Each structure stands twice: as structure tokens, then as C-alpha cells.
Amino acid sequence: MAPSQRYSSLSLSLSSLSSLITHLKTGLFIRKCLVLLAFVGSSSGALLSYGSLEYDAAMQWDHVVDLNEDFRLHWTIINQDITFELQVRTLGYVGFGFSKDGKIAGADMAVGWVEGGHTFFQDRYVDLKGSPEPHIDPSQDYILIKGYENSTHTLLRFRRKLDTCDHDHDMIINNNTMRVMFMYNDEDPPRGLVTPGPLPNPEEAWRTYKSVLLLQKSPLYLPHYEPSARVLELRNQEVELPYGDDSLLWCKLFKLDKLDKKHHIVKYEPIFDSSWSYHYLQQITLYECPTIGSEIEKLSRDVGHMCMGASSLPLGCNAIVASWTRGSEGFVFPSEVGYPIESQHVKYFLMETHYSNLQATFEPYQMRRMTDSSGLKIVFTQDLRPHDAGVLSIGMDPNWRHIIPPGQKRVVSLGQCLEDCTGAAFPSQGINIFAVMMRSHQIGKEIKLRQIRQAEELFPIAYDNNVDANYQDFRRLAHPVRSLPGDRLVAECIYDSSSRKAITLGGLTMKEETCTVLTLYYPRQKRLTTCHSLPSLPTVLHSLGIEQLATNSNPVVISSPPQLAGMTLETRLLSYDWENQFGKFQEATLHGTFKPICSGAHNEVVPISEHFLGYNKNITKTYKEPRRCKPKRLFVTETIPQLELPVLRDTESNHIGEGSVRSSRSSFIETLALSGSESSSSRHRLAFFGLHVISMLSLVPLWLAS
């Protein structure tokens, strides 16, 4: 080809390319204009337009719970948004929300109802005086998606941010135990010219709260890929229940059937023997017993006997297999993990059951003798998962040295798992903690599992700032947390003893207190199953102003200082001026020495922890709480709303009943609890449309130029 032809061809190619680029730009310009017009046009419907999208696709619910026989709750969390659906057996109004302590006062509520084809819905709150009718919240942070009713039920679907940043009237939804509040009535509020009238009979509409872990992701169904699953039921045999508010610890041994190979436990759940069992059962813990011999064989044939906890029996049963606490429905292991059982290594299980009646009004025992045969159902399979799970207990050892003074709003206790113990027991690559159960008894308010590496405190592995004694379940972590050899793990418990007149001591019964965090982890190791601590005796004596105890005295008598000489230790505990001396006591217990208690699966003591005292870590670097609330953005920056969220549609399984349904979408004005009249609604939509047009036009030059 001649040079002139090549240049001509090149010029033609460049010209064609330029034309193509211009064409593409024009097409992009047109497409942007179409998107812009489509969005501005959709804005005329305000909340209606996005709501209409949400009718058009399926809603997949991650969680469901029946708050009572008439009130079903579905919810799903995506990013920082949570969507709820209420299905309630009523044709009146419905309320749903949260409270810090299960009381009406201060509750964060959403209230809605359907009338005449219109859905009314408001973000509300209850004042601190506890007035039964929730007030309209000035900041409307709950967004109605849909509402309708059929012949028997009312359905409301709505969403909100996990943290709405309205800290005056909205509760943050987080890892805490959430007290879910709910109310419903058979009547709709009367409608006024501008706003609906007062709620009919709000005092009667409130129901008893239910504690729920809203961020829990553990399903309780057995996955369909477990064709080889077998069930083992471990039950007590007619245990006579304690009288009144007494407590009972009952231990029963079980001999395992011979297994020809290793199996994995994939699920366990409680078995309730009778309607009254639930009132008395507080905790069931299952332990491995590697001991063999004629004595344990004989015990396994007995009906069981009273005990002071599994550690009180000389059987070496110290590795926890499963643990259930009141309020829990059981636990399902994640698909990659199972708890190993091998009958050639472990031939016996010990089940420790705590009975205690905390409801003074429940006293059928006075009429007749009651017995219980409750227990645990274990599901296991020969289809092994990739990892063996283990359980590590971290916290305060149940002992009188764990002292909680009376009349205090905030008492802190620390149960420390020393770096010496984790360094001696953990594998070189560390362990992966994937679930935790945080335990206290009746006055526990906050629990945290802290992780300290060298001199740096990392983000807490788990925390609950709103503990409920009647609901302490295993909770799955969003991602497994790696703990390395040499890490210090600290269970921090905060108690509110302001209602008590006498001291509370550490122990196993519900009248005593505990501070324990059970961690589920992989890969399993057997050298460390219990990693507890206790304040050293010198620390305890110093915290009580005692210098020395008399030797060989029974009961224990104080010998110095002179002003306390001759007084028994028990008298000193009961008569101590806690009101004025609490600060000194707390300082001494938090910063004094402590005795580490580290033991393995056979109850053998980790040698490195046997002969030394522990000291508090000198932490030079601490974690920072993440910023929860950002400054609110201007509306003009909010383009098409949250496209990452799935749009919502009813699926057949989500409907609350058969029959004809009157469905309505929430208008902007109804969401703000104003009149649902056509003229008023149209005026607001027109004003809202104008705001969108002005906002979007201001962005046109920048967007089209991009």
C-alpha cells in the first residue's frame, strides 16, 4: 500500500473513531437524561414510588419468632437496615418496639393499623413516666413499606436503620439482648380531621416483653444435607423439684453406645418434660467423662443424685459438650464445624441440671409433689465437618472470694484467662472463636469478653450491655475471631446490686452470682477447657481492711488490725460499711493480684498456672469505639434510594391467612400520622415533587459533564 493511501486510511480510521466516540457520548447523554427524568418523575410519588418497587420482588426472611400465640415477627438485616414484618391476629391497631429493661417507660415503639384501605403508621415512644399510650416521635425513623388486613389478621411491614441516630427516643439495635415490646387491640383509633384519635385501651393492649437476639444468625432447623443424622435423648428421671425459691443441682451419668467411628454433634436442644418444667429449669450442661472403671459404671445406672456441680465429682468431667440456659431454643453448629464424639475415647456423659423457681407466683408445688424428667436432645452424624469444635470457659471461678457488695449501681468483676495458660495450650496458629454464651445470674447487667495481645487491647470478641438473666443463649459471631497463644482473655461483668441489702457471693445457684463466658471455637485442643481466676486471698483481705487472720480458727477470726481483732470474717463481710468504703473495695479487687485456675479436659491443672499469682496487664494501646452516627446528608445527595437493598414482595409462605385482602400503600402523609385524605395527600406529594425537581436540576450540570 502506498504511503499516501496508508495516511488516508489512518485519517479515515481516526475520523470514524471520533464519530463513534461522539455517538457514544450522545447515547450516554440521552441515557442519563432518561434516568434523570425517570427518577424525577418517580419522585412525585414520594414514598409511594419506592414502596411500589418493594411490592415487586420476593422478601426473604432470615428470622422468625412467635412473640405469643397471636403475634408473629419476621425480620431481615441487610447492611445497616433492618426490615420487620408483623403478622398479628387482630383487626385493630398493632404496636412493636424495644425497651432497655422490659418496662413500658422509655420504650421505643412503632404503631400502625389499617382502616378503610389506608394504612396508618407512626414512629412513637413512651415517656419516662410510663404513660401507657406511646407519643408521636418528632423524628420519624421507621419507614412503612406496606400494610393490609384480611378477615382475621393485620400485617405491617416496615424498616429502620440499626442506629437511627435519634438517641432521644430510638434504641440502637445491636448485639445486646433486645427486650422486644409489643401491643395490640381489636379496635382502630378514631379518626379526627387532622390526626387519628387516642389509642383505645392502651393499658390492656400491652403484652409481656420477650428477649431476642436480633443479630443472631443461627437457624434451628437441621440442614437437609444431614441424611445420616441420629438423635440421642438424655433425660433425668423424675427429679423431685425444689420447694419455693430453693435451688437444686442434679447430676446424672449416661453411658454412650459404642460408635465404630468418630461422629460430629451438629445440633442440640432442650427437652421439656412438662408444662411446669420451664419455670424451674435454669441451666443444663453436658460434660465428657473420660474416666473408666467399676465406680463410674455403677453411677451410670443410677437415676442421678444431688451435686455441687460437675467439678465436685471425682470423675474428671471437665470438658463441656453442650450447654443450654433458660430462654434458649438450642444451638445449631455452622456447616464447617461439629463437636466430636468418639466412644473409644469418651464412654460417659455427665449432665448437670440447675433447678430454681424465680417466679414467686408459680407455686403449684404447695398443692402436690412435682417431679421432672427434662434433658437434652443431641443430633449427631457420621458425615464429618472440616473442623472439630471445642468449648473454653472463661471467667470467675464460683467461689466466695467473688464478692459483690450491696446497694451499688455498678460493680465490676474480672475473670482472667492468663496469657501463660493460652500460651501453653493453644496451637501455634491459634483458635477461632465462632460463638459465645455470656452468663450471669439475677443482677448481671453487662458482660464483655475482652482480648489483650501483648500491651494492646483489641476490639471485644463479644459484649452485651443489656443482659437478661432469663435469656442467655449461644450467639454466633459474624466472623470467627482468632485468639493466639499468649493472648489474655478477660470476662468483664458489671452488676447492679442497688436492690440488695446484703452482699452477694460467687457460686452456682441463682441466689449467688457468676461471671462466665463460654466460647465455642475450632480447632479443638484438650489442654485448656477451663480458664478462670479468683481474687487472691491477700487481695480479698486488703479490700476488707483486714491485715491478718488468726491461724487454725474455726470459724475464721481476724487477728489484726487491733480494732477488728476477734471479729469473724463472716461478720466483717456482713457489717462492712459498703456505702462509704465501696470505692476502696472496688479499687483493691480490680488492681490486686488474683489466682489463675487453668485446667484441661480431664480436670488436670495446667502446670504453669499452679504456683504463681496473676497481675493486671499494663495496657498501652486500647481500641476505639467506631463512630456510629455520621452527620445527616443533604437530601440532594440522596439519589435512587439504596439500590443494594432487595425489593420486597410477599411470598406465599409469608401470608398471614387465606381469603381476600385489602391492601394499601403508605402515602407520605400517612407515614407522618396525618390525614389520609386525597386532597391533603396530593398537596404534600406536589410539594415533595417540587423539592426533588429543584434538587435534581442543581446536579444536572455536574452529572452530565461526568
C-alpha positions in Angstrom: 0.0 0.0 0.0 1.3 3.5 -0.9 2.2 5.9 1.9 -0.5 8.3 0.8 -3.1 5.5 0.9 -1.9 4.5 4.4 -2.2 8.1 5.7 -5.6 8.4 4.1 -6.7 5.1 5.7 -5.4 6.2 9.1 -7.2 9.5 8.7 -10.4 7.7 7.9 -10.0 5.4 10.9 -9.4 8.4 13.3 -12.4 10.1 11.8 -14.6 7.0 12.3 -13.3 6.6 15.9 -14.1 10.3 16.6 -17.6 9.8 15.2 -18.1 6.7 17.3 -17.0 8.5 20.5 -19.3 11.3 19.8 -22.1 8.8 19.1 -21.4 7.0 22.4 -21.3 10.3 24.3 -24.6 11.3 22.8 -26.1 7.9 23.7 -24.8 8.2 27.2 -26.1 11.7 27.5 -29.6 10.5 26.4 -29.5 7.6 28.8 -28.5 9.9 31.7 -31.3 12.3 30.7 -33.8 9.4 30.7 -32.6 8.1 34.1 -32.8 11.7 35.5 -36.4 12.2 34.1 -37.4 8.7 35.3 -36.2 9.5 38.8 -37.7 13.0 39.0 -40.9 11.6 37.7 -40.9 8.9 40.3 -40.3 11.5 43.0 -43.9 12.7 42.5 -45.0 9.6 44.4 -42.5 10.3 47.3 -42.5 7.2 49.5 -45.1 5.6 47.2 -42.6 5.1 44.4 -40.1 3.2 46.4 -42.8 1.4 48.2 -44.2 0.3 44.8 -40.8 -1.2 43.9 -40.8 -3.2 47.1 -44.0 -4.9 46.2 -42.4 -6.3 43.1 -39.8 -8.7 44.3 -39.6 -11.5 46.9 -38.7 -10.8 50.5 -36.5 -13.5 52.1 -36.8 -13.6 55.9 -33.8 -14.6 57.8 -35.5 -14.9 61.2 -39.0 -15.6 62.6 -40.3 -15.8 66.2 -43.7 -16.0 67.8 -43.9 -13.4 70.5 -47.1 -15.1 71.6 -49.9 -17.2 70.0 -51.3 -14.1 68.2 -48.2 -12.2 67.2 -45.6 -13.4 64.7 -42.4 -11.4 63.9 -40.3 -11.8 60.8 -37.1 -9.8 60.3 -34.1 -9.5 57.9 -30.9 -7.4 58.2 -29.1 -6.0 55.1 -26.1 -3.8 55.7 -27.3 -1.2 58.3 -31.0 -1.6 57.7 -33.4 -4.0 59.4 -36.8 -4.9 57.9 -39.6 -6.2 60.1 -42.9 -7.8 59.3 -45.6 -8.1 62.0 -48.4 -10.7 61.5 -51.0 -10.2 64.2 -54.3 -11.8 64.9 -56.3 -8.6 65.2 -58.1 -6.0 63.1 -57.3 -3.2 65.4 -54.0 -1.3 66.0 -50.6 -3.0 66.5 -47.5 -1.8 68.3 -44.0 -3.1 68.2 -40.6 -1.9 69.6 -37.9 -2.1 72.3 -37.2 -1.3 75.9 -34.0 -1.4 77.9 -35.4 -3.3 80.8 -38.7 -4.8 79.6 -40.7 -2.0 81.2 -43.1 0.3 79.3 -41.4 3.5 80.5 -39.0 4.8 77.8 -40.0 2.2 75.2 -39.2 2.9 71.5 -42.3 1.9 69.5 -43.8 1.8 66.1 -47.7 1.8 66.0 -49.9 1.1 62.9 -53.3 0.0 61.8 -55.3 -0.4 58.6 -58.7 1.3 58.1 -60.8 1.8 55.0 -58.0 0.6 52.7 -55.5 3.1 54.2 -52.5 2.2 56.4 -51.7 4.5 59.3 -48.2 4.1 60.8 -46.1 6.2 63.2 -42.7 6.1 65.0 -43.7 6.6 68.6 -42.1 6.4 72.1 -43.3 6.1 75.7 -42.2 8.8 78.2 -40.2 8.0 81.2 -43.3 8.3 83.4 -44.6 5.2 81.7 -47.8 6.6 80.3 -49.5 3.6 78.6 -50.1 5.4 75.3 -46.9 6.0 73.2 -46.4 9.6 71.9 -45.6 10.6 68.3 -41.8 10.8 67.9 -40.7 14.1 66.4 -38.1 12.2 64.4 -40.0 9.7 62.2 -37.3 7.0 61.6 -39.4 3.9 60.9 -40.5 3.7 57.3 -43.7 1.9 56.3 -43.3 -0.5 53.3 -46.8 -2.0 53.3 -49.8 -2.7 55.4 -53.0 -4.6 54.9 -55.5 -6.8 56.8 -57.7 -9.8 55.9 -60.6 -11.2 57.8 -58.5 -12.2 60.8 -55.1 -10.6 60.8 -53.2 -7.3 60.3 -49.9 -7.2 58.5 -47.4 -4.4 58.7 -44.0 -4.3 57.1 -41.5 -1.6 57.8 -37.8 -0.8 58.1 -35.4 1.3 60.0 -31.7 1.8 60.5 -30.0 -0.3 63.1 -28.9 3.0 64.6 -31.3 5.8 63.6 -29.2 8.4 65.4 -32.3 9.5 67.3 -30.9 8.7 70.7 -33.7 10.6 72.5 -36.4 8.1 71.6 -35.0 5.3 69.5 -32.9 2.4 70.8 -29.9 1.2 68.9 -30.3 -2.4 67.6 -27.0 -4.1 68.2 -25.5 -7.3 69.8 -27.3 -6.6 73.1 -30.1 -8.7 74.3 -33.1 -6.8 73.0 -36.3 -6.7 75.1 -39.0 -6.7 72.4 -42.1 -4.9 73.4 -45.5 -5.5 71.7 -49.1 -4.5 72.0 -52.3 -4.9 70.0 -56.0 -4.2 70.4 -59.2 -5.2 68.5 -60.1 -1.5 67.8 -58.7 1.1 65.5 -58.1 4.6 66.8 -60.9 7.1 65.9 -60.0 9.4 63.1 -60.0 13.1 63.5 -59.9 15.9 60.9 -56.1 16.1 61.1 -54.7 13.3 63.2 -56.1 10.0 64.5 -57.6 10.0 67.9 -56.1 8.3 71.0 -55.4 4.6 71.0 -58.3 2.6 72.5 -57.5 0.9 75.8 -53.6 1.1 75.6 -53.3 -0.3 79.2 -54.9 -3.6 78.0 -53.0 -3.7 74.7 -49.6 -4.2 76.2 -48.2 -7.7 76.4 -45.3 -9.2 78.3 -41.9 -8.5 76.7 -39.8 -11.2 75.0 -36.0 -11.1 74.9 -34.5 -11.7 71.5 -31.0 -11.6 69.9 -32.0 -9.7 66.7 -28.5 -10.1 65.2 -28.3 -13.8 65.9 -27.8 -15.8 62.7 -28.2 -19.4 63.9 -31.1 -21.4 62.3 -32.6 -24.1 64.5 -33.6 -26.4 61.7 -31.3 -29.3 60.7 -29.9 -28.7 57.2 -31.2 -31.0 54.5 -27.7 -32.4 53.8 -27.6 -34.4 57.0 -29.0 -37.8 55.8 -27.1 -39.8 58.4 -28.2 -37.7 61.4 -29.1 -39.7 64.5 -30.7 -38.5 67.7 -29.7 -39.2 71.3 -32.1 -38.2 74.1 -30.5 -37.7 77.6 -33.2 -37.3 80.3 -33.3 -37.0 84.0 -35.6 -39.5 85.8 -38.3 -38.0 88.0 -36.2 -35.5 89.8 -38.2 -34.0 92.7 -38.3 -30.3 92.2 -37.1 -27.9 94.9 -39.6 -26.2 97.2 -40.3 -22.4 97.0 -37.2 -20.4 95.8 -34.7 -23.1 96.8 -32.2 -24.3 94.2 -31.2 -27.8 93.2 -28.1 -29.0 91.3 -28.7 -32.5 89.9 -26.1 -34.7 88.3 -26.8 -37.8 86.2 -24.3 -40.0 84.3 -25.0 -41.6 80.9 -23.1 -44.4 79.2 -22.7 -43.9 75.5 -23.5 -46.6 72.9 -20.5 -47.9 71.1 -19.6 -46.0 68.0 -17.5 -47.7 65.4 -16.0 -44.4 64.3 -15.9 -40.6 65.0 -19.1 -38.6 64.8 -19.9 -34.9 65.0 -22.6 -33.3 67.1 -24.4 -30.8 64.8 -27.3 -29.6 66.9 -28.8 -29.8 70.4 -32.0 -28.6 72.0 -33.8 -28.8 75.3 -36.5 -31.4 76.1 -39.2 -30.1 78.5 -40.9 -32.9 80.4 -44.0 -30.9 81.5 -45.6 -27.5 81.5 -44.0 -26.6 84.8 -40.5 -27.7 83.8 -39.8 -24.4 82.1 -40.5 -22.5 85.3 -37.8 -24.5 87.2 -35.1 -25.2 84.6 -32.3 -22.7 84.6 -29.4 -24.4 83.1 -28.3 -27.8 81.7 -24.6 -28.5 80.9 -23.3 -31.7 79.4 -19.7 -32.8 80.1 -17.4 -35.5 78.7 -16.2 -38.1 81.3 -13.1 -39.9 80.1 -12.9 -41.9 83.4 -13.4 -45.7 83.2 -13.9 -48.2 86.0 -16.5 -50.0 88.0 -17.4 -46.9 90.1 -18.4 -44.8 87.1 -20.1 -47.8 85.5 -22.3 -48.2 88.6 -23.1 -44.4 88.7 -24.3 -44.5 85.1 -27.0 -47.0 86.1 -28.3 -44.8 88.9 -31.2 -42.2 88.5 -28.7 -39.5 89.5 -28.1 -37.5 92.7 -27.7 -34.1 94.2 -24.3 -32.5 93.5 -22.4 -29.2 93.9 -21.6 -29.0 90.2 -19.7 -31.4 87.9 -16.3 -30.4 89.4 -17.4 -31.7 92.8 -17.5 -35.2 91.5 -14.1 -37.1 91.3 -14.7 -38.2 87.8 -12.6 -35.8 85.7 -15.6 -34.5 83.8 -14.3 -31.1 82.8 -14.8 -30.7 79.0 -18.2 -29.1 78.1 -20.0 -30.8 75.3 -23.2 -28.7 75.2 -24.8 -26.0 77.4 -28.4 -24.8 77.5 -29.6 -21.8 79.5 -33.1 -20.6 80.2 -34.7 -18.9 77.2 -32.6 -20.7 74.6 -34.1 -22.9 72.0 -30.8 -24.8 71.5 -27.8 -24.5 69.1 -27.0 -25.4 65.6 -23.3 -25.7 64.6 -22.2 -23.9 61.4 -21.8 -26.2 58.5 -18.0 -26.3 58.7 -17.8 -27.3 62.4 -19.1 -30.1 64.6 -18.4 -31.3 68.2 -16.5 -34.7 68.0 -17.7 -37.8 69.9 -15.7 -41.0 69.9 -16.8 -43.8 72.2 -13.4 -45.3 72.3 -12.1 -42.2 74.0 -15.2 -40.9 75.9 -17.6 -43.5 77.2 -19.7 -41.4 79.5 -21.5 -38.0 79.6 -22.4 -36.2 82.8 -25.5 -34.0 82.7 -25.6 -31.2 85.3 -29.1 -29.6 85.7 -29.8 -26.5 87.7 -33.4 -26.2 89.1 -34.6 -23.0 90.6 -38.0 -21.2 90.7 -37.6 -17.5 90.2 -41.3 -16.8 89.8 -42.8 -16.4 93.3 -46.3 -16.6 91.8 -45.8 -20.1 90.4 -46.3 -22.3 93.4 -48.2 -25.4 92.3 -45.7 -27.4 94.4 -47.6 -26.4 97.5 -50.5 -28.4 96.2 -48.7 -31.6 95.1 -45.2 -33.1 94.8 -43.7 -32.4 91.4 -41.0 -34.3 89.5 -39.2 -33.5 86.3 -37.6 -35.7 83.6 -36.3 -33.0 81.2 -33.0 -33.1 79.4 -31.2 -32.6 76.1 -31.7 -33.9 72.6 -28.4 -34.4 70.8 -28.3 -34.6 67.0 -25.1 -36.2 65.6 -23.8 -37.5 62.3 -21.1 -39.6 60.8 -20.7 -37.1 58.0 -17.8 -35.2 59.4 -17.3 -31.5 59.1 -13.9 -30.0 58.3 -13.2 -28.8 61.9 -13.6 -30.2 65.4 -15.2 -27.8 67.9 -14.2 -27.3 71.5 -15.6 -25.3 74.4 -13.5 -23.0 76.6 -14.9 -21.5 79.8 -13.5 -18.1 80.7 -14.4 -16.1 83.9 -14.6 -16.0 87.6 -14.4 -19.4 89.4 -17.6 -19.9 91.5 -16.3 -19.1 95.0 -17.0 -16.9 98.0 -14.0 -14.7 97.1 -16.1 -13.3 94.3 -17.8 -10.6 96.4 -20.5 -8.2 95.1 -21.3 -5.5 97.7 -24.9 -4.5 98.2 -26.6 -1.2 97.3 -24.3 -0.3 94.3 -25.4 0.6 90.8 -22.2 -0.6 89.2 -19.9 -3.3 90.5 -17.2 -4.7 88.2 -15.7 -8.2 88.3 -12.9 -9.5 86.1 -12.4 -13.2 85.3 -9.0 -13.5 83.7 -7.6 -16.2 81.4 -3.8 -15.6 81.6 -1.5 -15.5 78.6 0.6 -18.2 80.3 -2.3 -20.6 80.1 -3.3 -19.8 76.4 0.4 -19.9 75.5 0.8 -23.4 77.0 -2.4 -24.8 75.5 -3.4 -23.1 72.2 -2.0 -24.5 68.9 0.6 -22.3 67.2 -1.9 -21.0 64.7 -4.4 -20.1 67.5 -8.0 -20.9 67.9 -11.0 -19.5 66.0 -13.9 -18.4 68.3 -17.2 -18.6 66.4 -19.9 -18.4 69.2 -20.1 -17.3 72.8 -22.6 -17.6 75.7 -22.3 -14.8 78.3 -23.6 -15.8 81.7 -24.6 -14.0 84.9 -27.4 -14.6 87.3 -30.0 -12.2 88.6 -28.2 -8.9 89.0 -25.8 -9.1 86.0 -26.3 -6.1 83.6 -23.3 -6.1 81.2 -20.8 -8.7 80.1 -17.8 -8.3 77.8 -15.2 -10.8 76.5 -12.0 -8.7 76.1 -8.9 -9.7 74.2 -5.5 -8.4 75.1 -2.4 -9.1 72.9 0.9 -8.1 74.5 0.1 -4.5 75.6 -2.7 -3.8 73.2 -6.4 -4.3 73.8 -8.2 -5.4 70.7 -11.9 -4.9 69.9 -14.0 -7.0 72.3 -14.8 -10.5 71.0 -18.3 -10.2 72.3 -20.3 -7.9 74.5 -23.9 -7.4 75.9 -24.7 -4.2 77.6 -28.3 -5.3 78.4 -28.1 -8.8 79.9 -31.3 -10.7 80.8 -31.0 -13.5 83.4 -33.8 -15.4 81.7 -32.3 -15.3 78.2 -28.6 -16.2 77.9 -28.1 -18.0 74.6 -25.1 -19.0 72.5 -24.7 -16.3 69.9 -22.9 -16.8 66.6 -20.2 -14.2 65.8 -20.5 -12.5 62.4 -17.0 -13.8 61.7 -14.7 -16.1 63.7 -12.3 -14.3 65.9 -8.7 -15.6 66.1 -7.1 -15.9 69.5 -3.4 -16.6 69.5 -1.1 -18.3 72.1 -0.1 -15.7 74.6 -3.4 -13.7 74.3 -5.1 -12.7 77.6 -8.8 -13.2 77.6 -10.9 -11.3 80.2 -14.5 -11.8 81.1 -15.7 -8.5 82.4 -19.1 -8.5 84.3 -21.0 -5.5 85.6 -23.7 -5.9 88.2 -26.4 -3.7 89.6 -26.8 -4.6 93.3 -28.8 -1.5 94.2 -31.8 -3.6 95.1 -29.9 -5.8 97.6 -29.3 -5.2 101.3 -26.7 -7.9 101.8 -23.6 -9.0 99.9 -23.8 -11.5 97.0 -21.2 -14.1 96.7 -20.0 -16.1 93.8 -21.5 -19.6 93.4 -23.6 -21.9 91.2 -27.1 -21.3 92.5 -29.3 -18.4 91.3 -29.1 -16.7 94.7 -25.4 -16.4 94.1 -23.6 -14.8 91.1 -21.4 -15.9 88.3 -19.3 -14.3 85.6 -18.7 -16.8 82.8 -18.2 -16.6 79.1 -18.4 -20.0 77.2 -16.6 -19.8 73.9 -17.2 -22.3 71.0 -14.1 -22.5 68.8 -12.0 -24.6 66.4 -9.7 -26.5 66.1 -10.3 -28.3 69.4 -7.5 -28.7 72.0 -7.8 -30.6 75.3 -5.1 -29.0 77.4 -7.3 -26.0 78.4 -11.0 -26.2 78.9 -11.4 -24.0 82.0 -9.6 -20.7 82.2 -10.8 -18.9 85.3 -9.4 -16.7 88.1 -10.3 -15.6 91.6 -9.1 -12.6 93.6 -6.2 -13.8 95.8 -6.8 -14.1 99.5 -4.4 -11.2 100.3 -6.4 -9.1 97.8 -9.7 -10.0 99.4 -8.4 -9.3 102.9 -6.9 -6.0 101.8 -10.2 -5.0 100.2 -12.0 -5.5 103.5 -9.4 -3.7 105.6 -8.1 -6.9 107.2 -4.3 -7.3 107.8 -4.2 -10.9 109.1 -6.3 -13.8 110.1 -5.9 -16.0 113.1 -4.4 -19.4 112.4 -6.3 -22.6 112.9 -9.5 -20.7 113.8 -13.0 -22.1 113.1 -14.9 -20.1 112.2 -12.2 -17.9 110.7 -11.3 -15.0 113.0 -9.5 -11.7 112.3 -6.3 -11.1 114.3 -5.3 -7.6 113.0 -5.7 -4.7 112.9 -6.5 -4.3 116.6 -9.9 -2.7 116.0 -11.1 -5.8 114.2 -9.3 -8.4 116.3 -11.7 -11.2 117.4 -14.3 -10.4 114.7 -15.1 -13.3 112.4 -14.6 -12.9 108.7 -18.3 -13.5 108.1 -19.2 -10.7 110.5 -16.8 -8.4 108.7 -18.4 -9.2 105.4 -21.9 -8.6 106.7 -21.1 -5.4 108.7 -18.7 -3.7 106.4 -19.5 0.0 105.5 -20.1 -0.7 101.9 -21.8 2.7 101.3 -18.7 4.7 102.2 -16.0 2.1 101.5 -17.1 0.7 98.2 -14.6 2.8 96.2 -11.6 1.4 98.1 -13.0 -2.2 97.8 -13.5 -1.9 94.0 -10.0 -0.4 93.5 -8.4 -3.2 95.5 -10.3 -6.0 93.7 -9.7 -4.6 90.2 -6.0 -3.9 90.6 -4.9 -6.5 93.2 -3.4 -9.9 92.5 -5.5 -12.9 91.5 -5.2 -16.7 91.4 -5.3 -18.2 87.9 -7.3 -21.5 87.6 -6.4 -23.3 84.4 -7.4 -26.9 83.8 -7.8 -29.3 80.9 -10.4 -31.9 79.7 -9.5 -34.4 82.5 -9.7 -31.7 85.2 -5.9 -31.7 85.3 -4.2 -28.4 86.2 -2.1 -26.7 83.6 1.3 -26.8 85.4 2.4 -23.3 84.6 -0.6 -21.8 86.4 -0.3 -23.7 89.6 2.3 -21.8 91.6 2.0 -18.1 90.7 -0.3 -15.1 91.1 -1.6 -13.0 88.2 -1.4 -9.3 87.8 -3.4 -6.8 85.7 -2.0 -6.0 82.3 -0.4 -2.6 81.7 -2.3 -1.8 78.5 -0.6 0.9 76.4 -3.0 0.8 73.4 -6.7 0.5 73.6 -9.3 0.0 70.9 -11.5 2.9 69.8 -15.3 2.7 69.6 -16.4 3.0 66.0 -18.3 6.2 65.0 -21.9 5.2 65.0 -23.7 8.3 63.7 -22.5 10.5 60.8 -23.8 13.9 60.1 -27.1 13.6 58.1 -26.6 14.2 54.4 -28.5 16.8 52.5 -31.4 15.4 50.6 -30.0 16.4 47.2 -27.2 13.9 47.6 -29.6 11.0 48.0 -30.1 9.6 44.6 -32.1 6.5 43.9 -32.7 5.1 47.4 -30.4 2.2 48.5 -30.2 0.2 45.3 -28.3 -2.5 47.2 -31.5 -3.4 49.2 -33.7 -6.1 47.7 -37.1 -5.0 46.7 -39.8 -6.8 48.6 -42.8 -8.9 47.6 -45.0 -11.3 49.5 -44.3 -14.9 49.0 -47.0 -17.5 49.6 -45.3 -18.7 52.8 -45.3 -15.2 54.3 -49.0 -14.5 54.0 -50.9 -14.4 57.3 -54.0 -16.1 56.1 -56.2 -17.1 53.2 -59.0 -15.0 51.7 -59.5 -11.6 50.2 -57.0 -9.0 51.3 -57.5 -5.2 51.4 -54.0 -3.8 50.6 -52.8 -0.3 50.8 -49.5 1.6 50.3 -48.5 4.2 52.8 -48.6 7.7 51.5 -46.1 10.3 52.8 -48.8 12.0 54.8 -50.0 8.7 56.4 -46.5 7.8 57.4 -46.3 11.1 59.4 -49.6 10.2 61.1 -51.6 12.9 59.3 -54.9 12.6 57.5 -55.1 10.1 54.6 -57.4 12.3 52.6 -56.8 12.6 48.9 -56.5 16.4 48.7 -54.1 16.7 51.6 -52.0 13.8 50.4 -51.8 15.3 46.9 -50.7 18.7 48.2 -47.8 17.1 50.1 -46.8 14.9 47.2 -46.8 18.0 44.9 -44.5 19.9 47.4 -42.3 16.9 47.7 -42.1 16.6 43.9 -41.1 20.2 43.6 -38.3 19.7 46.2 -37.0 16.8 44.1 -37.0 18.8 40.8 -35.1 21.7 42.3 -32.6 19.4 44.0 -32.0 17.3 40.9 -31.7 20.2 38.5 -29.0 21.6 40.6 -27.0 18.5 40.0 -27.6 18.2 36.2 -24.5 20.2 35.0 -22.1 18.2 37.2 -23.6 14.8 36.4 -24.0 15.3 32.6 -20.4 16.5 32.4 -19.0 13.4 34.1 
